[in-house]
Amino acid sequence: MPFINFTSPFAILIGVILFLLVLYLGREVKKAWVIAIMLFVFLGVLVGHVVEISIFGNQNEEMYRQIITSIAVDLVFIFLSFISYLWVDDIETKLGKKKSIDNSLDWFWNKV
């Protein structure tokens, strides 16, 4: 069984609640490093799942499917954390009247 089993709906719900609380905290304090910590935590969980699949993946088909599902959920959380980091970083940059180097989120709204 994976050390963090995201095949359980309860585990996914806890992950989403923690993510939303950290996102709210990052937005309120207007510091992008708060979201960056969450991003690195999810990257660490992903690395843990990859190590698990390389060590224990061939032993049991059910465990293999659980780890693959957990890796997919990890990737979704990493994507959401990265987009949230860009958003809070944009808020922090505008609040501090700093010049943004690349306007991270503008590529969402640019017309090709």
N, C-alpha and C positions, 0 to 999 in steps of 0.2 A: 504494500500500500504506500502511495506517495506521502511524503512528510507533510505536504499541504495538498489535500485532495479536493480539487476544484470540480469533481464530478458530483459532489454533494451540493444541492441548492442552498443549504444553510451556509456552507463555506463561501459560495459565491456572494450570497447576501451580506455576509460579514465583510468580505473584500470590498464590495461596492459601498457599504456604509463607511468603512475606514477611508476609502478613497474620497468620498464626498466630504467627510469631516476634514481631511487634510486639504482638500481643494478650498473649502470654506475658510479654513485657517490661513492658507496662503493668500487668498483674495483679501481677507480682512487686514492682515499685516502688510500686504502688498510687497511680499518678498518671494522671489522665484525659487530661492534655495529650499523652501519648505516643500514645494512640489518636486524639486530635484531629488530630495531624500526619498520620496515615495517612488519615484522613477527608478532609483538605484536599488530600492528594496525589491521591486518587481523584477528587475534584472537579476538580482541575486537569487530570487525564487526560481526564475527561469534556468539559471545555471545549475541550481540544485536539482531541478527536474531532468535536465539533460544528463547530469552525472548519474541520477537514478536509472534512467533508461539505458545508459551505457553499461551499468553494472547489473541491474536486475531485469532488464527488459526481455531477455530471452527465456526466463524461467517460467513465466505464467502469462497466458494470453489476456486474461482479465486485467492483470496489473499493467500490462503493456497499453491496453486501451485507456485505462485510467490516467496513466502518465501522459499519453498523447493528448487526451482531452484537457488535462491540466496545463500542458504546454500551450495549447490553443488559447485557453482563457488567459494565461500569462501574457501572450502576445497582444490580446485585446486590451488588457490593463496597461501594458507598456505603451501602446498607441494612445490610449486616453490620457495617460500621465504625460506623455510627450506633448500632446496638443495643449493640455492644461498648463504645462510649463511655459510653452510659447505665449499663451494668453496672459498668464500672470506676469511674465517677463515684459510683455508689451505694456501692461498696466503700470508696472514698476518704472519702466523707461519713461512713459509719458508723465507720471507723477513727479519723477526726479528731474524732469526737463533735460534728460540726457538724449544724446543723438543715438538713434538705433542704427546699428551697423547694416542690417539686412532687412529690416521690416518683416520679421519672421512670418506673421500671419497674412500679409498682403497677398501672397500667392493663392489664398483661398478665393479672393474677390477679384483678382485681375482677370480681365477679359483677354482671351488669346487672339 
